[in-house]
Amino acid sequence: MADRTTVRIREYRPDDRDAIMSLAPRLTDGVAAWRDSGAVLAAVQEWVASSADTAASADHAVYVALDDADKVVGLVTVGKRTHFAGQMDAYVGELITAAGMERRGIARALMQAAEAWGRAQGLDYLTLETGAANQPARAFYAAIGYQDEDVRLTKRIAHTPE
């Protein structure tokens, strides 16, 4: 395990935008190999930008992790999402740590901030999605108490030349 890093979690500020946008490509890790990598990158950049743009709304929060030098080394976004059964849950849209900063307690601290936000909103559950192939993320979430709930299955059905 890497050395733990002292981090401070605070709400996102507009002057953090460049830093969080530089983290966005990390969300492409663990995406299914058959997906178009350029389209995936564009999508994750849009997700992070959209979260930054709506950070001030009452039903959404964005938190950043800062290291000892006040450099942004992580990000979590959380909002409200209705479960298909009708219950309102807190929902993590993005959780990112800077490259090389894994296993230092940053993601755990960010998830604690997201959980606290959800509790403050009076919500009972915090949900999220991650790629099935993203084994490090899946192991992390399991280690902090998250359980599999849904599974999305994909099969290529387009005609391929023989």
GROMACS elastic network, one bead per residue, 0.5 to 0.9 nm:
[ bonds ]
;  ai    aj funct       b0    kb
    1     4     6  0.84397   500
    1   103     6  0.62986   500
    1   104     6  0.78219   500
    2     5     6  0.87859   500
    2   101     6  0.83490   500
    2   102     6  0.76300   500
    2   103     6  0.57968   500
    2   104     6  0.59545   500
    3   103     6  0.77802   500
    3   104     6  0.58668   500
    3   105     6  0.89580   500
    4     7     6  0.89753   500
    4   103     6  0.72970   500
    4   105     6  0.59477   500
    4   106     6  0.82954   500
    5    67     6  0.70559   500
    5    68     6  0.81576   500
    5   101     6  0.83592   500
    5   104     6  0.53273   500
    5   105     6  0.67378   500
    5   106     6  0.73108   500
    6    66     6  0.84458   500
    6    67     6  0.61943   500
    6    68     6  0.64313   500
    6   104     6  0.84263   500
    6   105     6  0.83260   500
    6   106     6  0.83813   500
    7    65     6  0.59931   500
    7    66     6  0.53580   500
    7    68     6  0.66589   500
    7    70     6  0.87292   500
    7    73     6  0.85536   500
    7   105     6  0.81906   500
    7   106     6  0.66927   500
    7   109     6  0.79865   500
    8    64     6  0.81940   500
    8    65     6  0.55864   500
    8    66     6  0.51629   500
    8    67     6  0.66223   500
    8    68     6  0.80314   500
    8    70     6  0.83382   500
    8   106     6  0.89695   500
    8   109     6  0.85002   500
    9    63     6  0.65131   500
    9    64     6  0.56780   500
    9    66     6  0.63667   500
    9    74     6  0.89751   500
    9   106     6  0.89067   500
    9   109     6  0.72662   500
    9   110     6  0.68641   500
    9   113     6  0.75333   500
   10    13     6  0.88276   500
   10    62     6  0.86158   500
   10    63     6  0.55069   500
   10    64     6  0.56635   500
   10    65     6  0.67096   500
   10    66     6  0.79509   500
   10   113     6  0.87273   500
   11    55     6  0.86841   500
   11    61     6  0.74471   500
   11    62     6  0.59043   500
   11    64     6  0.61477   500
   11    65     6  0.88754   500
   12    15     6  0.83563   500
   12    16     6  0.65295   500
   12    17     6  0.83507   500
   12    52     6  0.76944   500
   12    55     6  0.71698   500
   12    56     6  0.89279   500
   12    61     6  0.80619   500
   12    62     6  0.53940   500
   12    63     6  0.50834   500
   12    64     6  0.56916   500
   12    75     6  0.85188   500
   13    16     6  0.54725   500
   13    17     6  0.75052   500
   13    52     6  0.84790   500
   13    55     6  0.84080   500
   13    62     6  0.87973   500
   13    63     6  0.88679   500
   13    64     6  0.88019   500
   14    17     6  0.55726   500
   14    18     6  0.88536   500
   14    52     6  0.75206   500
   14    53     6  0.86124   500
   14    55     6  0.89678   500
   15    18     6  0.73267   500
   15    19     6  0.83783   500
   16    19     6  0.53634   500
   16    20     6  0.62401   500
   16    21     6  0.86008   500
   16    52     6  0.89354   500
   16    64     6  0.83241   500
   16    72     6  0.75261   500
   17    20     6  0.53095   500
   17    21     6  0.60328   500
   17    22     6  0.85744   500
   17    49     6  0.79706   500
   17    52     6  0.69536   500
   18    21     6  0.51215   500
   18    22     6  0.62035   500
   18    23     6  0.88767   500
   19    22     6  0.51991   500
   19    23     6  0.66985   500
   19    71     6  0.82635   500
   19    72     6  0.62161   500
   19    73     6  0.83721   500
   20    23     6  0.50835   500
   20    24     6  0.65906   500
   20    48     6  0.73984   500
   20    49     6  0.85483   500
   20    52     6  0.85136   500
   20    64     6  0.81336   500
   20    72     6  0.72871   500
   20    73     6  0.85004   500
   20    74     6  0.76396   500
   20    75     6  0.68303   500
   20    96     6  0.88377   500
   21    24     6  0.51833   500
   21    25     6  0.80720   500
   21    45     6  0.67680   500
   21    48     6  0.66145   500
   21    49     6  0.70149   500
   22    25     6  0.69991   500
   22    26     6  0.86786   500
   22    45     6  0.89704   500
   22    98     6  0.88349   500
   23    26     6  0.58243   500
   23    27     6  0.79332   500
   23    48     6  0.88624   500
   23    73     6  0.81626   500
   23    74     6  0.75561   500
   23    75     6  0.80618   500
   23    96     6  0.66958   500
   23    97     6  0.72406   500
   23    98     6  0.61484   500
   23    99     6  0.81927   500
   24    27     6  0.57506   500
   24    28     6  0.79806   500
   24    41     6  0.79797   500
   24    44     6  0.60957   500
   24    45     6  0.55367   500
   24    46     6  0.88781   500
   24    47     6  0.84522   500
   24    48     6  0.64122   500
   24    49     6  0.89128   500
   24    94     6  0.88943   500
   24    96     6  0.74410   500
   25    28     6  0.56152   500
   25    29     6  0.78871   500
   25    41     6  0.61759   500
   25    42     6  0.89444   500
   25    44     6  0.69690   500
   25    45     6  0.71212   500
   26    29     6  0.57349   500
   26    44     6  0.88253   500
   26    96     6  0.66539   500
   26    97     6  0.77174   500
   26    98     6  0.75659   500
   26    99     6  0.74224   500
   27    30     6  0.79316   500
   27    31     6  0.81560   500
   27    40     6  0.87494   500
   27    41     6  0.79595   500
   27    44     6  0.63583   500
   27    45     6  0.87703   500
   27    94     6  0.77736   500
   27    95     6  0.80755   500
   27    96     6  0.68507   500
   28    31     6  0.57149   500
   28    37     6  0.77543   500
   28    40     6  0.65299   500
   28    41     6  0.63041   500
   28    44     6  0.72615   500
   29    32     6  0.89607   500
   29   131     6  0.85146   500
   29   133     6  0.88386   500
   29   134     6  0.68489   500
   30    33     6  0.81533   500
   30   130     6  0.83099   500
   30   131     6  0.57974   500
   30   132     6  0.74597   500
   30   133     6  0.51040   500
   30   135     6  0.74970   500
   30   136     6  0.87173   500
   30   137     6  0.85803   500
   31    34     6  0.85050   500
   31    35     6  0.73041   500
   31    37     6  0.85564   500
   31    40     6  0.80712   500
   31   130     6  0.85728   500
   31   131     6  0.56229   500
   31   132     6  0.78502   500
   31   133     6  0.65811   500
   31   134     6  0.69889   500
   32    35     6  0.58020   500
   32   131     6  0.72450   500
   32   132     6  0.78745   500
   32   133     6  0.65545   500
   32   134     6  0.87770   500
   33    36     6  0.79612   500
   33    37     6  0.80801   500
   34    37     6  0.84631   500
   35    38     6  0.88044   500
   35    39     6  0.78907   500
   35    40     6  0.71778   500
   36    39     6  0.53438   500
   36    40     6  0.61970   500
   36    41     6  0.87283   500
   37    41     6  0.61281   500
   37    42     6  0.86141   500
   38    41     6  0.51607   500
   38    42     6  0.62255   500
   38    43     6  0.86077   500
   39    42     6  0.51000   500
   39    43     6  0.61209   500
   39    44     6  0.87106   500
   40    43     6  0.50782   500
   40    44     6  0.62446   500
   40    45     6  0.85895   500
   41    44     6  0.52915   500
   41    45     6  0.61523   500
   41    46     6  0.85893   500
   42    45     6  0.52061   500
   42    46     6  0.62193   500
   42    47     6  0.87398   500
   43    46     6  0.50839   500
   43    47     6  0.62237   500
   43    48     6  0.87979   500
   44    48     6  0.62837   500
   44    49     6  0.85223   500
   44    94     6  0.88223   500
   45    48     6  0.53194   500
   45    49     6  0.61153   500
   45    50     6  0.85081   500
   46    49     6  0.50289   500
   46    50     6  0.58937   500
   46    51     6  0.84364   500
   47    50     6  0.51660   500
   47    51     6  0.61510   500
   47    52     6  0.86545   500
   47    93     6  0.79702   500
   47    94     6  0.78933   500
   48    51     6  0.50884   500
   48    52     6  0.62201   500
   48    53     6  0.86089   500
   48    77     6  0.84192   500
   48    93     6  0.87364   500
   48    94     6  0.73634   500
   49    52     6  0.50883   500
   49    53     6  0.61389   500
   49    54     6  0.87336   500
   50    54     6  0.62503   500
   50    55     6  0.84573   500
   51    54     6  0.52403   500
   51    55     6  0.58401   500
   51    60     6  0.81373   500
   51    61     6  0.81900   500
   51    62     6  0.70721   500
   51    77     6  0.67220   500
   51    78     6  0.87552   500
   51    93     6  0.83340   500
   51    94     6  0.87016   500
   52    55     6  0.51102   500
   52    56     6  0.83569   500
   52    62     6  0.71520   500
   52    77     6  0.87071   500
   53    56     6  0.77399   500
   54    57     6  0.55828   500
   54    60     6  0.70463   500
   54    61     6  0.81604   500
   54    62     6  0.87261   500
   55    58     6  0.83505   500
   55    59     6  0.89271   500
   55    60     6  0.60612   500
   55    61     6  0.53802   500
   55    62     6  0.56029   500
   55    63     6  0.89509   500
   55    77     6  0.83594   500
   56    59     6  0.86602   500
   56    60     6  0.72382   500
   56    61     6  0.71325   500
   56    62     6  0.84774   500
   57    60     6  0.55594   500
   57    61     6  0.74206   500
   58    61     6  0.76544   500
   58    79     6  0.89368   500
   59    78     6  0.85429   500
   59    79     6  0.56434   500
   59    80     6  0.61746   500
   59   121     6  0.84837   500
   60    77     6  0.74655   500
   60    78     6  0.57170   500
   60    80     6  0.68655   500
   61    76     6  0.83322   500
   61    77     6  0.58041   500
   61    78     6  0.52908   500
   61    79     6  0.62427   500
   61   114     6  0.80483   500
   61   117     6  0.77076   500
   62    75     6  0.72186   500
   62    76     6  0.58374   500
   62    78     6  0.63823   500
   62    79     6  0.87158   500
   62   114     6  0.85231   500
   63    74     6  0.83081   500
   63    75     6  0.57323   500
   63    76     6  0.53791   500
   63    77     6  0.64269   500
   63    78     6  0.85080   500
   63   110     6  0.70366   500
   63   113     6  0.74046   500
   63   114     6  0.79656   500
   64    72     6  0.64056   500
   64    73     6  0.74428   500
   64    74     6  0.55198   500
   64    76     6  0.65516   500
   64    77     6  0.88432   500
   64   110     6  0.74111   500
   65    70     6  0.85891   500
   65    71     6  0.81058   500
   65    72     6  0.56512   500
   65    73     6  0.55258   500
   65    75     6  0.61723   500
   65    76     6  0.85487   500
   65    97     6  0.84602   500
   65   106     6  0.68080   500
   65   107     6  0.85806   500
   65   109     6  0.80223   500
   65   110     6  0.68850   500
   66    69     6  0.74488   500
   66    71     6  0.51675   500
   66    73     6  0.56677   500
   66    74     6  0.71834   500
   66   106     6  0.89336   500
   67    70     6  0.51474   500
   67    71     6  0.54637   500
   67    72     6  0.66881   500
   67    73     6  0.64659   500
   68    71     6  0.74092   500
   69    72     6  0.88986   500
   70    73     6  0.87726   500
   72    75     6  0.78891   500
   72    98     6  0.81382   500
   73    96     6  0.82832   500
   73    97     6  0.57311   500
   73    99     6  0.84781   500
   73   101     6  0.73413   500
   73   106     6  0.77917   500
   74    95     6  0.74868   500
   74    96     6  0.53174   500
   74    98     6  0.58572   500
   74   101     6  0.87465   500
   74   106     6  0.67567   500
   74   107     6  0.71787   500
   74   110     6  0.76099   500
   75    94     6  0.73028   500
   75    95     6  0.56443   500
   75    96     6  0.51929   500
   75    97     6  0.65703   500
   75    98     6  0.88280   500
   75   107     6  0.81888   500
   75   110     6  0.69605   500
   76    92     6  0.70361   500
   76    93     6  0.74773   500
   76    94     6  0.54153   500
   76    96     6  0.65298   500
   76    97     6  0.89136   500
   76   107     6  0.82336   500
   76   110     6  0.59491   500
   76   111     6  0.71672   500
   76   113     6  0.83512   500
   76   114     6  0.71352   500
   77    91     6  0.82432   500
   77    92     6  0.56164   500
   77    93     6  0.54566   500
   77    94     6  0.53198   500
   77    95     6  0.67390   500
   77   114     6  0.73925   500
   78    90     6  0.65822   500
   78    91     6  0.53658   500
   78    93     6  0.59278   500
   78    94     6  0.76568   500
   78   114     6  0.59856   500
   78   115     6  0.87775   500
   78   117     6  0.78553   500
   78   118     6  0.80208   500
   78   126     6  0.88581   500
   79    89     6  0.83581   500
   79    90     6  0.55828   500
   79    91     6  0.52937   500
   79    92     6  0.66438   500
   79    93     6  0.75488   500
   79   114     6  0.87938   500
   79   117     6  0.87746   500
   79   118     6  0.80380   500
   80    88     6  0.65792   500
   80    89     6  0.57280   500
   80    91     6  0.56399   500
   80    92     6  0.86597   500
   80   118     6  0.82604   500
   80   121     6  0.89840   500
   80   123     6  0.87826   500
   81    87     6  0.84755   500
   81    88     6  0.57283   500
   81    89     6  0.54070   500
   81    90     6  0.61995   500
   81    91     6  0.59185   500
   81   127     6  0.87539   500
   82    85     6  0.78601   500
   82    86     6  0.58205   500
   82    87     6  0.56611   500
   82    89     6  0.60159   500
   82    90     6  0.85869   500
   82    91     6  0.89793   500
   83    86     6  0.52921   500
   83    87     6  0.53067   500
   83    88     6  0.60476   500
   83    89     6  0.65841   500
   84    87     6  0.74807   500
   88   123     6  0.68937   500
   88   124     6  0.82338   500
   88   125     6  0.82244   500
   89   118     6  0.77792   500
   89   123     6  0.58376   500
   89   124     6  0.66321   500
   89   125     6  0.52255   500
   89   126     6  0.58068   500
   89   127     6  0.67797   500
   90   114     6  0.81481   500
   90   115     6  0.79290   500
   90   117     6  0.81560   500
   90   118     6  0.52331   500
   90   119     6  0.84884   500
   90   121     6  0.82501   500
   90   123     6  0.63784   500
   90   124     6  0.78891   500
   90   125     6  0.60815   500
   90   127     6  0.62746   500
   90   128     6  0.86579   500
   91   114     6  0.85145   500
   91   118     6  0.82920   500
   91   125     6  0.82868   500
   91   126     6  0.54508   500
   91   128     6  0.56045   500
   91   129     6  0.88387   500
   92    95     6  0.71542   500
   92   111     6  0.85345   500
   92   114     6  0.72732   500
   92   126     6  0.71856   500
   92   127     6  0.63157   500
   92   128     6  0.50457   500
   92   129     6  0.78359   500
   93   128     6  0.66513   500
   93   129     6  0.77705   500
   94   128     6  0.84455   500
   94   129     6  0.89545   500
   95   107     6  0.71429   500
   95   110     6  0.77255   500
   95   111     6  0.79528   500
   96   107     6  0.72503   500
   97   100     6  0.83793   500
   97   101     6  0.63434   500
   97   102     6  0.65809   500
   97   106     6  0.68915   500
   97   107     6  0.64619   500
   98   101     6  0.54402   500
   98   102     6  0.73970   500
   99   102     6  0.69993   500
  100   103     6  0.89155   500
  101   104     6  0.62988   500
  101   105     6  0.89045   500
  101   106     6  0.77360   500
  102   105     6  0.77418   500
  102   106     6  0.74650   500
  102   107     6  0.78899   500
  103   106     6  0.74327   500
  103   107     6  0.80212   500
  104   107     6  0.79413   500
  104   108     6  0.86309   500
  105   108     6  0.51840   500
  105   109     6  0.61419   500
  105   110     6  0.86602   500
  106   109     6  0.52142   500
  106   110     6  0.62359   500
  106   111     6  0.86455   500
  107   110     6  0.50125   500
  107   111     6  0.60593   500
  107   112     6  0.85155   500
  107   140     6  0.87276   500
  108   111     6  0.51069   500
  108   112     6  0.61683   500
  108   113     6  0.87232   500
  108   140     6  0.85490   500
  108   144     6  0.77036   500
  109   112     6  0.50431   500
  109   113     6  0.64021   500
  109   114     6  0.88293   500
  110   113     6  0.50833   500
  110   114     6  0.63834   500
  110   115     6  0.86947   500
  111   115     6  0.60530   500
  111   116     6  0.84746   500
  112   115     6  0.50232   500
  112   116     6  0.60797   500
  112   117     6  0.85691   500
  113   116     6  0.50796   500
  113   117     6  0.62076   500
  113   118     6  0.87030   500
  114   117     6  0.50820   500
  114   118     6  0.62867   500
  114   119     6  0.87188   500
  114   126     6  0.80556   500
  115   118     6  0.50813   500
  115   119     6  0.62163   500
  115   120     6  0.85885   500
  115   125     6  0.84621   500
  115   126     6  0.65817   500
  116   119     6  0.50923   500
  116   120     6  0.61037   500
  116   121     6  0.86025   500
  117   120     6  0.50658   500
  117   121     6  0.62752   500
  117   122     6  0.88534   500
  117   123     6  0.89365   500
  118   121     6  0.50370   500
  118   122     6  0.65270   500
  118   123     6  0.54185   500
  118   124     6  0.75593   500
  118   125     6  0.75207   500
  118   126     6  0.67930   500
  119   122     6  0.50513   500
  119   123     6  0.54464   500
  119   124     6  0.69332   500
  119   125     6  0.83864   500
  119   126     6  0.89577   500
  120   123     6  0.74939   500
  123   126     6  0.78338   500
  126   146     6  0.88579   500
  127   146     6  0.82932   500
  130   133     6  0.84848   500
  130   134     6  0.69120   500
  130   137     6  0.72561   500
  130   138     6  0.72338   500
  131   134     6  0.51195   500
  131   135     6  0.81788   500
  131   137     6  0.83300   500
  131   138     6  0.81560   500
  132   135     6  0.70789   500
  132   138     6  0.76845   500
  132   151     6  0.84637   500
  132   152     6  0.87628   500
  133   136     6  0.88077   500
  133   138     6  0.85372   500
  134   137     6  0.55556   500
  134   138     6  0.62486   500
  134   139     6  0.87218   500
  135   139     6  0.59817   500
  135   140     6  0.84593   500
  136   139     6  0.51877   500
  136   140     6  0.61664   500
  136   141     6  0.87286   500
  137   140     6  0.50071   500
  137   141     6  0.61856   500
  137   142     6  0.85761   500
  138   141     6  0.52211   500
  138   142     6  0.61746   500
  138   143     6  0.85736   500
  138   146     6  0.88539   500
  139   142     6  0.51391   500
  139   143     6  0.61093   500
  139   144     6  0.88199   500
  140   143     6  0.50824   500
  140   144     6  0.65046   500
  140   145     6  0.89014   500
  140   146     6  0.87845   500
  141   144     6  0.52901   500
  141   145     6  0.64249   500
  141   146     6  0.52511   500
  141   147     6  0.77855   500
  142   145     6  0.51732   500
  142   147     6  0.62569   500
  142   148     6  0.84833   500
  143   146     6  0.73916   500
  148   151     6  0.77742   500
  156   159     6  0.86282   500
  157   160     6  0.86585   500
